[in-house]
Amino acid sequence: IADSKLATKRILTRHNLPTPGLVKVFKGHEDINDFSWLGLPDNFVFKPCSGFGGEGILVIRKKSRFAGEWELMNGETITISDLKFHAQEILSGRYSLHNTPDQAFIEERVKVIKVFSKYVKGGTPDIRVIVFNMVPVMAMLRLPTEESDGKANLHQGAVGVGIDLASGVTTYGIHHGRPVNYLPGTRTKVNGLRIPFWEQILLHSVRTQEVIPSLGYLGIDFLIDRNKGPLIVELNARPGLSIQVANRAGLQKRLERVE
């Protein structure tokens, strides 16, 4: 379930857990040819179903001047032909976890809440919560940077910031695995930010593991929408270990205590 974003979306929706709205699924090449591309919204996100590490994700910021053109988060223009080619690459398995044929889909783009606006120039921050045996054990805020092209993946250049589980306040930062006190190229401190809807995020995290009990150790990624609040965007059966560096704490002792 965690390795398929569409399977994740289906099970979450069935159990009334919030997730971004689905616009279109492309299962085969005929779906690409038959789709009315001009009818796409002003902004959206294009994803591979079984992608990993943020590879193959396109974040569309707004429509461009001409019909059938949009702008990416970095200001580059993308056309319908580009989107069709990208869909074909996803279907061929270029971005899939095991290099096998995949499905592509388009979902609504989450609008950044005001409290995060000074922390990001492009893209939407996400929050990862690690849950073990129904207990949240560690959490991290991931902030997109110019380098990461609006994506919240640490290996692409996003900043990871530890979150104190009890209070929901950010603590320590990392960038490319090294400790940072400020966002790259700014004097904006990474610590001291209170995450909105914190209790709700923790409750959704536990509820998610309750509905997928086979995943006893699970990373859950949230986005916070300006109008809808916390939305679950992805599950990770193998979440990365950089979260320990961002929290300056090891997972092992926490997992042992829960066990």
Long-range contacts (C-beta under 8 A, 24 or more apart in sequence): 1-212, 1-214, 1-215, 1-235, 2-212, 2-215, 2-218, 2-235, 2-236, 2-237, 3-50, 3-97, 3-237, 4-49, 4-50, 5-47, 5-48, 5-49, 5-50, 5-51, 5-105, 5-234, 6-49, 6-103, 6-105, 8-232, 8-234, 8-235, 9-107, 11-211, 11-212, 12-208, 12-211, 12-232, 15-207, 15-211, 17-204, 17-207, 17-208, 17-211, 17-232, 18-204, 18-228, 18-229, 18-230, 18-231, 18-232, 19-231, 19-232, 19-233, 20-45, 20-107, 20-108, 20-109, 20-110, 20-223, 20-225, 20-231, 20-233, 21-107, 21-108, 22-105, 22-106, 22-107, 23-105, 23-106, 23-107, 23-108, 24-105, 24-106, 25-103, 25-104, 25-105, 26-87, 26-90, 26-91, 26-103, 26-104, 26-105, 27-103, 28-91, 29-88, 29-91, 32-84, 32-87, 32-88, 32-91, 37-68, 37-80, 37-83, 37-84, 38-67, 38-68, 38-80, 40-70, 40-106, 41-108, 42-70, 43-70, 43-109, 44-106, 44-107, 44-108, 44-109, 45-106, 45-107, 45-108, 45-109, 46-83, 46-86, 46-87, 46-104, 46-105, 46-106, 47-104, 47-105, 47-106, 47-107, 48-90, 48-95, 48-96, 48-102, 48-103, 48-104, 49-90, 49-96, 49-102, 49-103, 49-104, 49-105, 50-95, 50-96, 50-97, 50-98, 50-100, 50-102, 50-103, 51-90, 51-95, 51-96, 51-97, 51-102, 52-95, 52-97, 53-153, 53-155, 53-156, 54-151, 54-152, 54-153, 54-156, 55-95, 56-86, 56-89, 56-90, 56-94, 56-95, 57-151, 58-83, 58-86, 59-109, 59-123, 59-124, 59-149, 59-150, 59-151, 60-109, 61-109, 61-122, 61-150, 72-149, 72-150, 73-122, 73-123, 73-144, 73-149, 73-150, 74-122, 74-146, 74-149, 74-150, 110-223, 110-224, 110-225, 110-226, 110-231, 110-233, 111-225, 111-226, 111-227, 112-226, 113-196, 113-224, 113-225, 113-226, 114-226, 115-193, 115-196, 116-224, 118-188, 119-143, 119-183, 119-188, 119-193, 120-144, 120-145, 121-145, 121-146, 122-146, 122-149, 122-150, 123-148, 123-149, 123-150, 123-151, 123-152, 124-150, 124-152, 124-223, 125-152, 125-223, 125-224, 126-152, 126-221, 126-222, 126-223, 126-233, 127-163, 127-195, 127-201, 127-221, 127-222, 127-223, 127-224, 127-230, 128-219, 128-220, 128-221, 128-222, 128-236, 128-239, 128-243, 129-201, 129-202, 129-205, 129-219, 129-220, 129-222, 130-217, 130-218, 130-219, 130-239, 130-243, 130-251, 131-205, 131-206, 131-208, 131-209, 131-217, 131-218, 131-219, 131-220, 132-216, 132-217, 132-218, 132-254, 132-255, 132-258, 132-259, 133-216, 133-258, 133-259, 134-206, 134-209, 134-210, 135-206, 135-258, 136-165, 136-202, 136-205, 136-206, 137-165, 137-251, 137-254, 137-255, 137-258, 138-165, 138-243, 138-244, 138-247, 138-249, 138-251, 138-254, 139-163, 139-165, 139-243, 139-247, 140-242, 140-243, 140-246, 140-247, 141-170, 141-193, 141-195, 143-183, 143-190, 145-175, 145-183, 145-184, 146-185, 147-184, 154-240, 154-242, 159-183, 159-184, 159-190, 160-242, 160-243, 160-245, 160-246, 161-190, 161-191, 161-193, 161-246, 162-243, 162-246, 162-247, 162-248, 162-249, 163-195, 163-247, 165-202, 167-194, 167-198, 168-194, 168-195, 168-198, 168-199, 168-201, 169-193, 169-194, 169-195, 170-194, 170-195, 171-246, 171-247, 171-248, 172-246, 172-247, 172-248, 173-246, 174-242, 174-245, 174-246, 177-242, 177-245, 179-245, 196-224, 197-224, 197-229, 197-230, 200-229, 200-230, 201-230, 204-230, 204-232, 208-232, 208-235, 217-255
